[in-house]
């Protein structure tokens, strides 16, 4: 389920630092903690395990600010209302999130306060075997390097990226449903014309608590299992979803 928050800044204009993803993650946990401290602590400290892998099974968008300016200090919000989307396939997460944000009624981002004006459940898309999507937050997937212990973040045109995204979604699907999807087929391809036109502009270098993460922000085409596409829509495509990566929406 996906929840859309309509937020009103405490003051307009206000300047938001470029690297605000960590602050939004903290806001999500504050909402959960307001409803259930035990669940918030479990998700933060443990998460949902599949072997050695741990998943939080939620994702969120960037702040959707209709009117803004980019300055050396950050993003200057000029809008009276902005939007923020949070999504998860886990019912317990959504229940605690909704209860917590309704109790708090506001959130802080750095020195600025934002008031929650409206909470909506986003209409559920019709998932099909072929869908065009766009990123509401950058997407990242790591790939192993031969002979090295560290992985690197895949570029949008890397032929191994599609399979890495598919394997990631299969793990998430098993955690949520306790079974494999009816079909495990899935291919992901970023819009080639967009990549050619934008070049290096499709990549976002995100500073998350001092770690530099190179992620992709571009339209994509997915083909295959509607169940896996739905899982990507709900839990996020790729990795680091709970850090604000991998949220998508359909392109009509």
C-alpha positions as CSV (number, residue, x, y, z in Angstrom):
1,X,0.0,0.0,0.0
2,X,1.1,3.5,-0.8
3,X,0.3,6.6,1.3
4,X,0.5,10.1,0.0
5,X,1.1,12.9,2.5
6,X,0.3,16.5,1.7
7,X,2.6,18.8,3.7
8,X,2.5,22.5,4.5
9,X,5.9,24.1,5.4
10,X,5.9,26.0,8.6
11,X,7.4,28.9,6.7
12,X,7.8,29.7,3.0
13,X,10.3,30.0,1.6
14,X,12.5,27.5,3.4
15,X,15.8,25.9,2.5
16,X,16.1,22.1,2.6
17,X,19.6,20.6,2.4
18,X,20.4,18.5,-0.7
19,X,21.1,15.4,1.4
20,X,17.8,15.0,3.3
21,X,17.2,11.3,2.7
22,X,18.6,10.3,6.1
23,X,16.3,12.9,7.8
24,X,13.2,11.4,6.0
25,X,14.2,7.9,7.1
26,X,14.3,9.2,10.7
27,X,10.8,10.7,10.2
28,X,9.4,7.3,9.1
29,X,10.8,5.6,12.2
30,X,9.4,8.4,14.4
31,X,5.9,7.8,12.9
32,X,6.3,4.0,13.6
33,X,7.6,4.6,17.1
34,X,4.6,6.8,18.0
35,X,2.3,3.9,17.2
36,X,4.5,1.0,18.4
37,X,8.0,1.3,19.9
38,X,8.5,-2.4,19.7
39,X,7.8,-2.6,16.0
40,X,9.9,0.5,15.2
41,X,12.8,-1.0,17.1
42,X,12.4,-4.4,15.4
43,X,12.4,-2.8,12.0
44,X,15.3,-0.5,12.7
45,X,17.5,-3.1,14.4
46,X,16.5,-6.3,12.7
47,X,14.2,-6.1,9.8
48,X,12.9,-9.0,7.8
49,X,15.6,-11.7,7.3
50,X,16.1,-14.1,4.4
51,X,19.4,-15.9,5.1
52,X,22.1,-13.4,5.7
53,X,20.1,-10.6,4.0
54,X,17.9,-8.1,5.9
55,X,15.1,-6.1,4.3
56,X,13.1,-3.3,5.8
57,X,10.4,-3.7,3.0
58,X,9.5,0.0,2.7
59,X,10.5,2.8,0.5
60,X,9.7,6.5,0.0
61,X,9.9,9.2,-2.6
62,X,11.9,12.4,-2.7
63,X,9.9,15.4,-1.6
64,X,7.8,16.5,-4.5
65,X,8.0,20.3,-4.5
66,X,6.2,22.0,-7.3
67,X,8.0,25.3,-7.0
68,X,11.6,25.4,-5.9
69,X,15.0,26.9,-6.6
70,X,18.4,25.3,-6.4
71,X,21.0,27.3,-4.5
72,X,24.4,26.5,-3.2
73,X,22.8,26.1,0.3
74,X,20.2,23.6,-0.9
75,X,16.7,23.4,-2.3
76,X,14.6,26.5,-1.6
77,X,10.9,25.5,-1.3
78,X,8.6,28.1,-2.6
79,X,5.4,26.0,-2.5
80,X,2.6,26.3,0.0
81,X,2.1,22.5,-0.2
82,X,4.4,19.7,-1.1
83,X,3.9,15.9,-1.4
84,X,5.7,12.9,0.0
85,X,4.9,9.2,-0.7
86,X,5.7,6.2,1.5
87,X,5.0,2.6,0.5
88,X,5.2,-0.9,1.8
89,X,3.7,-4.3,1.0
90,X,3.7,-5.1,4.8
91,X,0.3,-4.5,6.4
92,X,1.8,-4.1,9.9
93,X,4.1,-1.3,8.7
94,X,1.3,0.6,7.0
95,X,-1.0,0.3,10.1
96,X,1.7,1.7,12.4
97,X,2.7,4.3,10.0
98,X,-0.8,5.6,9.6
99,X,-1.5,5.6,13.3
100,X,1.7,7.4,14.1
101,X,1.5,10.1,11.5
102,X,-2.1,10.9,12.4
103,X,-1.1,11.2,16.1
104,X,1.8,13.4,15.4
105,X,0.3,15.6,12.7
106,X,3.6,17.1,11.8
107,X,7.3,16.3,11.1
108,X,10.6,18.0,11.3
109,X,13.2,18.2,8.6
110,X,16.3,19.8,10.0
111,X,15.3,23.1,11.5
112,X,12.0,23.3,9.5
113,X,8.6,22.0,10.6
114,X,6.0,20.6,8.1
115,X,2.4,20.1,9.0
116,X,0.4,17.1,7.7
117,X,-2.6,18.5,5.9
118,X,-3.9,15.4,4.2
119,X,-3.3,11.6,4.2
120,X,-4.4,9.6,1.2
121,X,-4.1,6.0,0.1
122,X,-2.9,6.1,-3.5
123,X,-5.1,4.2,-6.0
124,X,-3.7,0.8,-6.7
125,X,-2.4,0.6,-10.3
126,X,-3.4,-2.2,-12.6
127,X,-0.2,-4.3,-12.9
128,X,0.5,-5.8,-16.3
129,X,3.3,-7.8,-18.0
130,X,4.7,-4.6,-19.6
131,X,4.8,-1.2,-17.8
132,X,6.6,2.1,-18.2
133,X,7.8,3.5,-14.9
134,X,9.6,6.6,-13.7
135,X,11.6,7.0,-10.6
136,X,10.3,9.0,-7.7
137,X,13.6,8.5,-5.9
138,X,16.9,7.3,-7.4
139,X,17.5,3.6,-7.9
140,X,20.6,1.7,-6.9
141,X,21.8,-1.9,-7.2
142,X,25.3,-3.2,-6.4
143,X,27.2,-5.7,-8.5
144,X,30.2,-7.8,-7.4
145,X,33.6,-7.0,-8.8
146,X,35.9,-9.9,-9.8
147,X,38.7,-10.3,-7.3
148,X,37.4,-7.6,-5.0
149,X,35.5,-7.8,-1.7
150,X,33.6,-4.6,-2.4
151,X,30.7,-4.2,-4.8
152,X,30.1,-1.2,-7.0
153,X,26.9,0.5,-8.0
154,X,25.7,-0.4,-11.4
155,X,25.3,2.0,-14.3
156,X,21.9,2.2,-16.1
157,X,23.3,0.5,-19.2
158,X,25.1,-2.4,-17.4
159,X,23.7,-5.6,-18.9
160,X,23.8,-7.3,-15.4
161,X,21.6,-4.7,-13.8
162,X,18.3,-6.3,-14.9
163,X,19.1,-9.6,-13.3
164,X,20.3,-8.0,-10.1
165,X,17.0,-6.2,-9.8
166,X,15.0,-9.4,-10.6
167,X,16.8,-11.4,-7.9
168,X,16.3,-8.7,-5.4
169,X,12.5,-8.7,-6.0
170,X,12.3,-12.5,-5.8
171,X,13.8,-12.3,-2.3
172,X,11.3,-9.6,-1.3
173,X,8.4,-11.5,-2.7
174,X,9.3,-14.6,-0.8
175,X,9.6,-12.7,2.5
176,X,6.2,-11.1,2.0
177,X,4.2,-14.0,0.6
178,X,6.1,-17.1,1.8
179,X,6.2,-18.5,-1.7
180,X,7.6,-17.9,-5.2
181,X,5.6,-15.8,-7.6
182,X,3.6,-17.5,-10.3
183,X,6.2,-16.4,-12.8
184,X,9.8,-15.4,-12.0
185,X,10.5,-13.7,-15.3
186,X,11.4,-10.0,-15.3
187,X,13.5,-7.7,-17.4
188,X,14.3,-4.1,-16.6
189,X,15.6,-1.7,-19.2
190,X,16.1,2.0,-18.7
191,X,14.9,4.3,-21.5
192,X,17.8,4.3,-24.0
193,X,16.9,7.6,-25.7
194,X,16.6,9.3,-22.3
195,X,20.0,7.9,-21.3
196,X,21.5,9.1,-24.5
197,X,19.9,12.5,-24.2
198,X,20.8,13.1,-20.6
199,X,24.1,11.4,-20.3
200,X,25.7,11.6,-16.9
201,X,22.7,13.7,-15.7
202,X,20.7,10.5,-15.1
203,X,23.0,9.7,-12.1
204,X,22.6,11.2,-8.6
205,X,25.4,11.2,-6.1
206,X,23.5,10.9,-2.8
207,X,25.4,11.7,0.4
208,X,23.8,9.4,3.1
209,X,25.4,9.9,6.5
210,X,28.8,10.6,4.9
211,X,28.6,7.7,2.4
212,X,28.4,8.6,-1.3
213,X,25.9,6.5,-3.2
214,X,25.7,6.8,-7.0
215,X,22.1,6.0,-8.1
216,X,20.0,6.2,-11.3
217,X,17.1,8.6,-11.9
218,X,15.5,7.8,-15.3
219,X,12.4,6.2,-16.9
220,X,12.4,2.5,-17.3
221,X,10.5,-0.3,-19.0
222,X,9.7,-3.5,-17.1
223,X,8.5,-6.7,-18.7
224,X,7.5,-10.0,-17.0
225,X,5.7,-11.1,-13.9
226,X,3.0,-8.6,-12.8
227,X,3.5,-9.9,-9.2
228,X,7.2,-8.9,-9.2
229,X,6.4,-5.6,-10.8
230,X,3.9,-5.0,-8.0
231,X,6.5,-5.9,-5.4
232,X,8.9,-3.3,-6.9
233,X,6.1,-0.7,-6.8
234,X,5.3,-1.5,-3.1
235,X,8.7,-2.2,-1.6
236,X,11.0,-0.4,-4.1
237,X,13.2,-1.6,-6.9
238,X,16.8,-2.3,-6.1
239,X,18.6,-1.8,-2.8
240,X,18.6,0.7,0.1
241,X,14.9,1.3,-0.3
242,X,14.4,2.3,3.4
243,X,17.1,5.0,2.8
244,X,14.9,6.6,0.1
245,X,15.9,4.7,-3.0
246,X,13.9,2.8,-5.7
247,X,10.4,4.2,-5.5
248,X,8.6,4.3,-8.9
249,X,5.3,5.2,-10.4
250,X,3.6,4.3,-13.6
251,X,3.7,6.5,-16.7
252,X,0.4,6.5,-18.5
